[in-house]
Amino acid sequence: MKTTIDIPDDLAIRAKKKAVDLRRPFRELVIEGLRARLDDSKDSQRDVTARSVRWVVHPGGVPPEVDFADRAAMTEWLRERE
């Protein structure tokens, strides 16, 4: 699949130089790096810090003034009640 990504100039230059040194296409170097990062077993076992959840409960169901299709409005509604 073809895709477009933005890579910082300094990183792209270093990667292209490395690809030349290895006599491999830049594309292969990027693919190898992604595979190595995604397959890294340490990453999948990383400790995730638990975060507490503040439940907002409204008696009688969903308040009529909250539009759950509008994320910004819902966030604002929640912030008003902190």
N, C-alpha and C positions, 0 to 999 in steps of 0.2 A: 504494500500500500504506500502511496506517496503522501507525504504530509509536509507542512511547512512549520518550522519552529524558529524562534528567535534565540540565538546564542550570543552571549557577550563577545565582543570582538576579540579580546585577549584570549578567551578560551577557544574560540574557533581557530585563531592563528596557531595556538599551541597544538591543538588537535590535528590540524592540517600538516604541521611540521612533523608531528609524530607519525602520521600516516605515511608521509614521504620517507621518513627514516626506516619505517617497517616495510616499505614498498608494497603498501596495501591501499586500496581505495578508502577515502575518508568515510564513505558510507558504511563500509565493513567495520571500521573502528568504532563508529557510533553504535552500530548494532551490537558489537561485542560488549561495549560498555553498558548498554541498556540491559543486555542479558545477564551480565555479571552482577549488576545492581539488583535486578529483579529476582535473581536466583540466590542472592546472598542469604544464607541461613541465619546469620546473626540478626539481620533486619527483621525477619519474620518472628524472631523470638524476643524482640525488644520489649522491655518493660513499659507498659502503658499505665500512666498515672490515672487513677480513678478520679473522676470529677463528680461533684455532687449535683444533683438535679433539683431545681426548685420547681415544684409542681404548682401550677396556678389552677385552682378549682373554682368554678362558678356554679352556684346552686341553680338547678333547673336546666342544665345543658349549656349549649354554646350561646354566649351573649349575642344579642341581635346586632350590636354595633361592630362586631368583629368580622372582617371579611378574610377568611382563611386563604382565599385566592390571591390576596395582596399581602405579600410577605412584609413589606415595609410598614404597612398599616398595622399588621398583627404585632410586629416588634415594638412599634410605638405604643400600642395598647398595653403590652406587657410592661414596658418601661414606666408607664404612668402609674402602675400598681406596685412598684418596688418600694 
